[in-house]
Amino acid sequence: MKIDVLAVGAHPDDIELACGGTIAKLVKQGYSVALADVTQGELGTRGTKEIRAKEAQKAAEILGVKTRRNLHVPDGNVEVNKTNVQKLIVLIRELKPTMMIIPHSVERHPDHVNTHHLAKQAWYYAGLRKLKTSLGGSPQESFRPHHYFEFMQWHEFNASFIVDITDSYGKKMESVRAHTSQFFDPRSKEPPTKLSTPEFLESIETRAKYYGQRIGVKYGEPFLTNYSLGVSDMFDLIIHKR
């Protein structure tokens, strides 16, 4: 399988919350997208790993991605070690994405931080020809995605660019709400969490509106890169007329 974009998140629902609108937009534009959850989110206060797996699959179907994988790294114990890096290297070499989307390096949740470093190391080492991996008993060829971009979760950064998700915001929120066990559901009998309040989902909309306003559109999602970006047509840029 050869895909265009691989998005990596620590827990099921991380990708939807942070960049679900961008994923939906890429799919609508005709790009092939895959999602990878590093853990099953089994330490979450609400839901079980079985429930969360079903919710993640439903969200993937809503977004229209080609595949969604889980690396089965223990939740709350995302270590940046040889075993875990190799799991992601194998996936990168299987899917051969042109681009990766990964968590930002500064976060309140250690799993998010470690997933950033895990993804960054796998991105690099996947391109080393002498680092051997296999899939289904067959040796894999080395492959390194062209670049990666970091998405925003709790910690805010100065965005390198903002994606206009106005046309895909509805699909983003539909995918978020597919994770019924985690977010506001008046029928739920499970313990409340910060994420399960109506105010949390309202904050997701507030952030999308804020970053949309920065570029003069209704909704936006911010990304960070440490690399210089080139454009072939300056008229492709969206610049807010103040």
C-alpha positions as CSV (number, residue, x, y, z in Angstrom):
1,M,0.0,0.0,0.0
2,K,1.3,3.5,-0.9
3,I,-0.4,6.4,0.8
4,D,0.0,10.1,0.8
5,V,-0.3,10.9,4.5
6,L,0.3,9.0,7.8
7,A,-1.1,10.7,10.9
8,V,0.2,9.4,14.3
9,G,-1.4,10.0,17.7
10,A,-0.8,8.6,21.2
11,H,-4.4,7.7,21.9
12,P,-7.5,7.0,19.9
13,D,-9.2,10.4,19.5
14,D,-6.0,12.5,19.6
15,I,-5.8,12.9,15.8
16,E,-9.5,13.7,15.5
17,L,-9.3,16.4,18.2
18,A,-6.1,18.0,16.9
19,C,-6.3,17.7,13.1
20,G,-9.5,15.8,12.2
21,G,-10.5,18.7,9.9
22,T,-7.3,18.5,8.0
23,I,-7.5,14.8,7.6
24,A,-11.1,15.1,6.3
25,K,-10.0,17.8,3.9
26,L,-7.1,15.8,2.6
27,V,-9.4,12.8,1.9
28,K,-11.9,15.1,0.2
29,Q,-9.1,16.4,-2.0
30,G,-8.4,12.9,-3.2
31,Y,-5.3,12.1,-1.0
32,S,-5.0,8.7,0.6
33,V,-4.6,8.9,4.4
34,A,-3.8,6.4,7.1
35,L,-4.1,6.9,10.9
36,A,-1.9,5.2,13.6
37,D,-2.7,5.1,17.3
38,V,0.3,4.2,19.4
39,T,-1.8,3.0,22.4
40,Q,-5.3,1.6,22.9
41,G,-6.1,4.3,25.5
42,E,-6.8,1.6,28.1
43,L,-5.9,3.8,31.0
44,G,-8.6,6.3,30.2
45,T,-11.1,6.9,33.0
46,R,-14.0,6.3,30.6
47,G,-14.5,3.3,28.3
48,T,-12.5,0.2,27.7
49,K,-9.9,-0.7,25.1
50,E,-12.6,-2.7,23.3
51,I,-15.1,0.1,23.3
52,R,-12.4,2.6,22.2
53,A,-11.3,0.4,19.3
54,K,-14.8,0.3,17.9
55,E,-15.1,4.1,18.3
56,A,-11.8,4.6,16.6
57,Q,-12.9,2.5,13.7
58,K,-16.2,4.4,13.4
59,A,-14.3,7.7,13.4
60,A,-11.9,6.4,10.7
61,E,-14.9,5.5,8.5
62,I,-16.4,9.0,9.0
63,L,-13.1,10.6,8.0
64,G,-12.8,8.3,5.0
65,V,-9.2,7.2,5.7
66,K,-7.7,4.1,4.0
67,T,-6.7,2.3,7.2
68,R,-6.3,2.8,10.9
69,R,-3.7,0.9,12.8
70,N,-2.8,0.4,16.5
71,L,0.8,-0.2,17.6
72,H,-0.4,-1.7,21.0
73,V,2.2,0.1,23.0
74,P,1.0,0.2,26.7
75,D,-1.0,3.3,27.6
76,G,0.8,5.5,30.1
77,N,4.1,3.8,29.2
78,V,5.0,5.1,25.7
79,E,8.7,4.5,25.9
80,V,11.0,5.7,23.1
81,N,12.9,2.4,22.8
82,K,14.2,0.2,20.0
83,T,11.1,-2.1,20.1
84,N,8.6,0.7,19.8
85,V,10.5,2.7,17.2
86,Q,10.8,-0.4,15.1
87,K,7.0,-1.0,15.2
88,L,6.5,2.4,13.6
89,I,9.4,1.9,11.2
90,V,7.7,-1.3,9.9
91,L,4.4,0.7,9.4
92,I,6.2,3.5,7.6
93,R,7.9,1.1,5.3
94,E,4.7,-0.7,4.6
95,L,2.6,2.4,3.9
96,K,5.3,4.6,2.4
97,P,3.6,7.9,3.2
98,T,4.9,11.0,1.5
99,M,4.1,13.1,4.6
100,M,3.6,12.4,8.3
101,I,1.6,14.4,10.8
102,I,2.7,13.9,14.4
103,P,2.2,15.4,17.9
104,H,4.0,18.6,19.0
105,S,7.1,18.0,21.1
106,V,5.9,20.0,24.1
107,E,2.8,18.6,25.9
108,R,1.2,18.1,29.3
109,H,0.7,14.4,28.7
110,P,4.0,12.4,28.7
111,D,2.5,9.9,26.1
112,H,2.0,12.8,23.7
113,V,5.6,14.0,24.2
114,N,7.0,10.5,23.8
115,T,4.9,9.8,20.7
116,H,6.4,12.9,19.1
117,H,10.0,11.5,19.7
118,L,8.9,8.0,18.8
119,A,7.5,9.3,15.4
120,K,10.5,11.5,14.8
121,Q,13.0,8.8,15.3
122,A,11.0,6.3,13.2
123,W,10.7,8.9,10.4
124,Y,14.5,9.2,10.3
125,Y,15.6,5.6,10.9
126,A,13.0,4.2,8.4
127,G,15.2,5.7,5.7
128,L,18.4,3.8,6.7
129,R,19.1,1.0,4.2
130,K,21.2,-1.1,6.7
131,L,18.5,-1.0,9.4
132,K,16.7,-4.3,8.6
133,T,13.0,-4.9,9.2
134,S,10.5,-7.4,7.9
135,L,6.7,-7.7,7.4
136,G,5.0,-11.1,7.2
137,G,8.4,-12.7,6.9
138,S,9.5,-10.6,3.9
139,P,12.2,-8.0,4.2
140,Q,11.3,-4.4,3.8
141,E,12.9,-1.7,1.8
142,S,14.1,1.5,3.4
143,F,11.8,4.4,3.0
144,R,11.7,7.9,4.6
145,P,8.7,10.2,4.2
146,H,9.6,13.5,2.6
147,H,8.6,15.6,5.7
148,Y,6.5,15.7,8.8
149,F,4.4,18.4,10.5
150,E,3.4,18.7,14.1
151,F,-0.2,19.2,15.3
152,M,-1.4,21.1,18.3
153,Q,-2.9,19.5,21.4
154,W,-2.9,21.2,24.8
155,H,0.3,23.3,24.4
156,E,-0.1,26.3,22.0
157,F,2.7,27.3,19.6
158,N,3.3,29.9,17.0
159,A,1.9,28.2,13.9
160,S,4.1,27.8,10.9
161,F,0.9,27.5,8.8
162,I,-2.9,27.1,9.3
163,V,-5.1,24.9,7.3
164,D,-8.5,26.2,6.3
165,I,-10.9,23.5,7.5
166,T,-14.1,25.5,7.1
167,D,-15.6,22.9,4.7
168,S,-14.5,19.9,6.8
169,Y,-15.2,21.2,10.3
170,G,-18.5,19.3,10.5
171,K,-16.8,16.1,9.5
172,K,-14.1,16.7,12.1
173,M,-16.7,17.1,14.9
174,E,-18.6,14.1,13.7
175,S,-15.4,12.0,14.0
176,V,-14.8,13.4,17.5
177,R,-18.3,12.6,18.7
178,A,-17.8,9.0,17.4
179,H,-15.7,8.5,20.5
180,T,-18.9,8.5,22.5
181,S,-17.3,7.1,25.7
182,Q,-14.8,10.0,26.0
183,F,-16.9,13.1,25.3
184,F,-20.1,14.7,26.4
185,D,-23.0,12.3,26.5
186,P,-25.9,13.0,28.8
187,R,-26.8,9.3,28.8
188,S,-23.4,8.2,30.1
189,K,-23.1,6.8,33.7
190,E,-19.3,6.8,33.7
191,P,-17.2,9.2,35.9
192,P,-16.9,12.7,34.5
193,T,-13.6,13.9,33.2
194,K,-12.3,17.2,31.8
195,L,-12.9,15.9,28.3
196,S,-16.5,14.8,29.0
197,T,-17.9,18.2,29.7
198,P,-19.9,20.2,27.2
199,E,-17.4,23.0,27.7
200,F,-14.5,20.9,26.4
201,L,-16.1,20.4,23.0
202,E,-17.0,24.1,23.0
203,S,-13.2,24.9,23.5
204,I,-12.4,22.8,20.5
205,E,-14.7,25.0,18.4
206,T,-13.3,28.1,20.0
207,R,-9.7,27.1,19.0
208,A,-10.8,26.3,15.5
209,K,-12.5,29.6,15.2
210,Y,-9.5,31.5,16.6
211,Y,-7.1,29.9,14.1
212,G,-9.5,30.4,11.3
213,Q,-9.8,34.0,12.1
214,R,-6.0,34.3,11.9
215,I,-6.2,33.6,8.2
216,G,-9.6,35.2,7.5
217,V,-11.7,32.0,7.4
218,K,-14.3,30.4,9.7
219,Y,-12.3,27.4,11.0
220,G,-8.6,26.6,11.0
221,E,-6.1,24.0,12.4
222,P,-2.5,25.1,13.2
223,F,0.7,23.2,12.4
224,L,4.4,23.6,13.2
225,T,7.5,22.8,11.2
226,N,11.2,23.6,11.7
227,Y,11.8,23.3,8.0
228,S,11.6,26.1,5.4
229,L,8.5,25.8,3.2
230,G,8.5,26.5,-0.5
231,V,5.6,27.4,-2.7
232,S,5.3,27.2,-6.5
233,D,2.5,29.8,-6.7
234,M,2.3,32.7,-4.2
235,F,-1.4,33.0,-5.0
236,D,-2.0,29.7,-3.3
237,L,-1.4,31.5,0.0
238,I,-4.3,32.5,2.2
239,I,-3.5,35.9,3.8
240,H,-6.0,37.6,6.1
241,K,-6.8,41.1,4.8
242,R,-6.8,43.2,7.9
